[in-house]
Every structure is written in structure tokens, then in C-alpha cells.
Amino acid sequence: MTLDFWGLGLQAVNVLILVWLLTRVFWRPVAAAIVARQTAAQALLSDAEGTQAKADAALAEVTKAREEIAAERAAMLASAAQEAEVAVQAKMAEARAKAEALVEAAKVAQGHAAEAARKEQTRQAATLAVEIAGKLLARLDPNAVQGAFLAQLVAAVEGLPEQDRAALTRGGTLVSAAALDDAGQARIAEALGKMPGLTFVVDPALIAGFVLRTQHVVLHDSWQSDLDHILKDLRHAA
Amino acid sequence: MNSPLDAVALFQIGPVPITQAILTTWGIMAVLLLGAFALTRRLTLTPGRRQAALELIVTTMDTQIRETTGAEPAPYRGFIGTLFLFILVANWSSLIPGLDPPTAQLETDAALAVLVFLSVIWFGVQGGGVAGYLRSFASPNVVMIPLNMLESVTRVFSMFVRLFGNVMSGVFVIGIVASLAGLLVPIPLMALDLLTGLVQAYIFAVLAMVFISATVEDGTPKSQKET
């Protein structure tokens, strides 16, 4: 076995040439392509980072705008709530005033109604009292009562001025609750000084007493007229 | 009878005998160059399958160089990568009937070993200068200078013998089995020979890279290493 140094040298040159050629034809172009793509990818990544930064900034701006909108909304809601509260208070005050006015009006109406009822009741009570009094007086002895009234009438006639007494003698009507007997008629004539031209009328409605009517004078002296006065006074008082 | 290890000159160019190994080497060179030229004609930013496969090869080579030495692969990619491709294609050329792989001849493996020996010097001088390269023999101390000088020769010699022994033995075994047992029996051995060819190409390239990087690293001054 021998070593061919010519062959060794030629093979070494062959491999060196192959190394030189492949470096230029294969290794460098492929490596350059890898580097170029890595550079392009890096540029894309840089662009993407720039876009990402812009997007982040836009997002931050949008977030800030949303926060401002939310704050504005909250302020508007608070303002609206305050305005609503004021309106509610005003409405409540208005309603309270109306209610108080209604209550006051109702009280007034109630007072008027109560006053009217009280007056009506007073009037009815007066009427009833007069009726009761009339009925009670009617139960008294008619002759005794008529005698007492006759005495009062005689005293009244005697107390009249002469001119009025003379007018009574010229004619008139004497209304009595019961028929006046002769003695009674004589006492009246005596009080007038002469027998007058009187017409005697009986009216049981007088209960007791007399009503003397002339052309110019009407003299009431009966329980009926007294009760009418009392009833009038009571009603007036009510 | 001639030894099968002897190279038979087919013809001569001047004083240089041209053997089959040299012819096969030229053929392999032509195939590799034409293939590289055809494959790298239209490289684009958006790679297709072809370009992706090429970039995968280059990236894998770079990764191997970086993981083996820790150095940037660009200065060594062309030499180491071409060594690997050439040895791999040469080893696998035995699959073509009638062809013996060039790496089964002493001259080819010795030439590769010589190139590795010279590349160690070349990259060592480039990395740390002549002084740096000479300093690499004094690593870790001056006592080791004779041993390191001897090692610089023996380690490439061992590479050359390893490659030659493995490839040549594969060719011999397949030839013997084929002569004894017929056509189909050597196929498993040929498959094994494919694996052996790949492993030997890988080992040769990695060892070359290790030797180069060790020399460059030993020749670099400590101050530069720390920075």
C-alpha cells in the first residue's frame, strides 16, 4: 500500500475548490436569504410594534374619553336627581298648601253647616219650647188667667193718654181667648170712662189674654203674643 | 494480484495519475455545484418548500456549529458545511453500482485531513494572529507544547484513519458478501453503510470544528476572552 501524493494534492485542491464554490453558490446565498427574511420579519415586527403602540395610544384615548363621558353622565344624573328633588319638594309643598286650603275650606264649610244646623236646631227647639209653653199655659184655669189679664188690660187702658183712650171709645175690636162676660166688659167700660163701641171677638189661639185693635192702636196682651215675642227673640238670638 | 487498497490510475494528466476516486470526486463536485446552483437560483423572502429545505439545512448546520463551539457560525459555515456535504455524498456514492466512494481511498481522506490541519492553522492565525496561534500550543502551560504539537498532527491523522477505515471496510464487506451470497444479501449491509457514511461525515465535520474552535479559543488572549 502506497500513498499517491499527486492524488492527495489533487484531491485537496478539488475539495478546496468545492469549498470555495459552494461557499459562494450555496452557503452564502441561503444564509443571506435567511438574514434578509429575518430582517424583513424584524421590520414587520417593528411596524407591528409601532402599530401596537398607536393602537395602545388610541385605546388609552378612548378609555380616557369613556371615563370623561362616564363622569359627565354621573354629573348629569346627579344634577337631574337634584332638580327632580327640588321639583318633588316644590310639588309636595304645593300639594300640602292645596290640601291645607282644602282642609281649611272643609273646616269652614263644616263650621257653616254646623252653625246652620245649630241655628235650625235652636229654631226648632224654640218652636218646640213655645209650643210646650203654650200647651202648659193652656192647662191653667181660664177664668183666673182671664181675670189676671183683664186686670192688666184695665191698668194699661188707664195708663193710656186721654187722647188714645178717646180713640178707643170711637170703636174697635177686642179679641179675647175666651168669651168675656158682662162683668169683664163693665170693667173695661169703666176704665175707658164710657161704653165704647167695641166688638168682642173670641180667638182661642191667644191661649190667654187680649188683643185690642182700634183704628190707630193695636194693643197686644196675650200669651200668644208673648210667646211670639219670645220665639222671635230666641230665633234672633240663634 | 494488486491490493484493493492501491489506487489504479485510469489515465495521466502530465505527471498526475487520474484514479477513479478523482473522477468520482469531480463528478460529486459537479453534482453538488449544479445542484446548489439550481436550488439557489430564485431565493425569495417568502420561501417555498425547496427554499425552506435549503434554509433548514443551513440553519441546522449553524445550530450544530454554535452548539459545538459556542462561536458564530458564519466564518466556518462554508468550510465545515462543505466538508460534511462532500464526505456524506462521497460515502453514499457507493450506492451507485460500479462506483467506489472516494473516501474509501487513502489519498482522499488524507487530503481531507491535510485540509483540516491547514484550516486549523488558517483560522487560528485569523482568530488570534500568528502569536495567538503559537500561543495555543502553550495551553494550558508551556510544558504541554511538545505534546500539543504532536497532538495537532495525530488528531488529524486519527480522523483520516477513522474515516478511511470505516468507509473502506464497508466497501470491502459489501464486496465480499456480494461475491459470496449474491445480489440481494448485501442490501442490509448497504443500509448500514448509509448510516455509517452519515455518522462518519458528521463526526469528521464536528471534530474539524472542535479542533478549529479549540485552537482559536486557546490563541485568544485572556483579556479578550473576558470581554
Chai-1 contact restraints between the chains, C-beta under 6 A:
chainA,res_idxA,chainB,res_idxB,connection_type,confidence,min_distance_angstrom,max_distance_angstrom,comment,restraint_id
A,M1,B,S3,contact,1.0,0.0,6.0,A-B,restraint_1
A,M1,B,L5,contact,1.0,0.0,6.0,A-B,restraint_2
A,L3,B,L106,contact,1.0,0.0,6.0,A-B,restraint_3
A,D4,B,A7,contact,1.0,0.0,6.0,A-B,restraint_4
A,D4,B,E107,contact,1.0,0.0,6.0,A-B,restraint_5
A,W6,B,V16,contact,1.0,0.0,6.0,A-B,restraint_6
A,G7,B,T19,contact,1.0,0.0,6.0,A-B,restraint_7
A,G7,B,E107,contact,1.0,0.0,6.0,A-B,restraint_8
A,L8,B,E107,contact,1.0,0.0,6.0,A-B,restraint_9
A,L8,B,A110,contact,1.0,0.0,6.0,A-B,restraint_10
A,L8,B,A111,contact,1.0,0.0,6.0,A-B,restraint_11
A,L10,B,V16,contact,1.0,0.0,6.0,A-B,restraint_12
A,L10,B,I22,contact,1.0,0.0,6.0,A-B,restraint_13
A,Q11,B,E107,contact,1.0,0.0,6.0,A-B,restraint_14
A,Q11,B,T108,contact,1.0,0.0,6.0,A-B,restraint_15
A,Q11,B,A111,contact,1.0,0.0,6.0,A-B,restraint_16
A,A12,B,A111,contact,1.0,0.0,6.0,A-B,restraint_17
A,A12,B,V114,contact,1.0,0.0,6.0,A-B,restraint_18
A,A12,B,L115,contact,1.0,0.0,6.0,A-B,restraint_19
A,N14,B,T25,contact,1.0,0.0,6.0,A-B,restraint_20
A,V15,B,L115,contact,1.0,0.0,6.0,A-B,restraint_21
A,L18,B,M29,contact,1.0,0.0,6.0,A-B,restraint_22
A,L18,B,T82,contact,1.0,0.0,6.0,A-B,restraint_23
A,L18,B,F86,contact,1.0,0.0,6.0,A-B,restraint_24
A,V19,B,F79,contact,1.0,0.0,6.0,A-B,restraint_25
A,V19,B,T82,contact,1.0,0.0,6.0,A-B,restraint_26
A,L21,B,L33,contact,1.0,0.0,6.0,A-B,restraint_27
A,L22,B,A36,contact,1.0,0.0,6.0,A-B,restraint_28
A,L22,B,T82,contact,1.0,0.0,6.0,A-B,restraint_29
A,T23,B,G78,contact,1.0,0.0,6.0,A-B,restraint_30
A,V25,B,A36,contact,1.0,0.0,6.0,A-B,restraint_31
A,V25,B,F37,contact,1.0,0.0,6.0,A-B,restraint_32
A,F26,B,A36,contact,1.0,0.0,6.0,A-B,restraint_33
A,F26,B,T40,contact,1.0,0.0,6.0,A-B,restraint_34
A,W27,B,R77,contact,1.0,0.0,6.0,A-B,restraint_35
A,W27,B,G78,contact,1.0,0.0,6.0,A-B,restraint_36
A,W27,B,G81,contact,1.0,0.0,6.0,A-B,restraint_37
A,P29,B,T40,contact,1.0,0.0,6.0,A-B,restraint_38
A,P29,B,L43,contact,1.0,0.0,6.0,A-B,restraint_39
A,V30,B,L54,contact,1.0,0.0,6.0,A-B,restraint_40
A,V30,B,E55,contact,1.0,0.0,6.0,A-B,restraint_41
A,V30,B,V58,contact,1.0,0.0,6.0,A-B,restraint_42
A,A31,B,V58,contact,1.0,0.0,6.0,A-B,restraint_43
A,A33,B,L43,contact,1.0,0.0,6.0,A-B,restraint_44
A,I34,B,E55,contact,1.0,0.0,6.0,A-B,restraint_45
A,R37,B,L45,contact,1.0,0.0,6.0,A-B,restraint_46
A,A40,B,L45,contact,1.0,0.0,6.0,A-B,restraint_47
